[in-house]
Amino acid sequence: MNFRTLNRIVLVEDDDAFREALTERLRLCGLEVTPLPSAEAALKILNDRFEGIVVTDLRMPGLDGRALVERLAAIDPDLPVVMMTGHGDIAEAVDAMKRGAYDFLAKPFAPERLIETLRRGLDKRALVLDNRRLAALAADGEWSIPLSGDGRAVEALRAAIQRLADARVDVLIEGETGAGKEAVARAIHNAGRRRLKPFVAVSCAALPETGLESLLMGHAAGAFPGALHRREGQIEQSHQGTLFLDEIDLAPRAAQLLLLRVLEEREILPLGAMESHALDLRILAATKDDPAEAVARGDLREDLYYRLNVVRLRTPPLRERRDDIPLLFARFLSRAADRLGRDIPMITNAIRRRLLEHDWPGNLRELANYASEVAIGLPAAESAQPPEGSLAHQVQAYEAQLIRETLTRHQGDIRRVTAALQIPRKTLYDKMARHGIVPARHRA
């Protein structure tokens, strides 16, 4: 992979005339410069994803250059900061380098000397950011597991992912709970040119009614009491990357209206901001039910559905991928054993029979949980037998068993259980009431 060339500079200088002259000179050299009069202004816009470097004067009112270096080092120790200083302050500049500054230049300096320093700093920053992105991709390796196998259904799915990777269209992903919809979304993201930019997953079912606009759209400094700094919302964080809207049909109506506007305009207006700004968005959305039925029930806005329904991609349930189950289980088991620091256990006849005969209504999530049980060595993993009765009865029995096991594992902590099962608190309580499950019985 080739590393990209960066050209962004944040210039912090309180002398207006010098700041303007230096900005013009840097722009003539093809650099994208953001001139700022103070360290405080710089801290409002800089974060650990900034694709460039900082040039700052040493002596400034308020926060000086050394304080700015220390604050930026706390945000991102790998962000290069070049210090400009007078001849009499060289000792202080050297001290700033010890605190994390990348280099310093004594005024007056030759512009060529500054440009050379900036080019080296930008190359270093590009290398750091690309290595971070590659590390993130490696960490996302687990998302490739659901797409393992050579069955016809998953091969067709992988082919569709490749075709859609760089297509300039939004995609609506359908699939049952646990079938791997987020894995499909991440595979589309990772297969295309956007892979080195953020993949931002939004759990629409968990979006709050209060603070919704700030969470999704972000807010400007001073937008409301306590908003001391500008904050990027989840939508802006996905700029040039991918925004994944999981369970879009379960989003609050206010969130659906807000997302509809973003889909149509491809721009956002942060809370308290005076002007909207455009974003480069690739949007992938997922539903666990037929979205047309969600529209009919009134759960999903019809206009939002038609705006999203450009390309639909179906994620097959595990029962349609029976030939892939042994390989999927092996990969889940290997990952679980590695996570637990244990050797991979032998597969017994009871385990093999479970893999081949069970319908796996919980799909990949159920299979991964079973692999964890086997890796731990629980007796249930050895003696598990397919339940009897209708499919609906088996699904209900498995759901009750899974809730009880998760409650026990987390000692009845409802917050941790909802996070583990990835369902809203109200849904969990409804299911426990239906199955007669009492959380207090599972507390230590």
Secondary structure, 3 states (H helix, E strand, C coil): CCCCCCCEEEEECCCHHHHHHHHHHHHHCCCEEEEECCHHHHHHHCCCCCCEEEEEECCCCCCCHHHHHHHHHHHCCCCCEEEEECHHHHHHHHHHHHCCCCEEEECCCCHHHHHHHHHHHHHHHHHHHHHHHHHHHHHHHHHHHHHCCCCHHHHHHHHHHHHHCCCCCCEEEECCCCCCHHHHHHHHHHHCHHHHCCEEEEEHHHCCCCCHHHHHHEECCCCCCCCCCCEECHHHHCCCCEEEEECHHHCCHHHHHHHHHHHHHCEECCECCCCCEECCCCEEEEECCCHHHHHHHCCCCHHHHHHHCCEEEECCCHHHCHHHHHHHHHHHHHHHHHHHCCCCCCCCHHHHHHHHHCCCCCHHHHHHHHHHHHHHCCHHHHHCCCCCCCHHHHHHHHHHHHHHHHHHHCCCCHHHHHHHHCCCHHHHHHHHHHHCCCHHHHCC
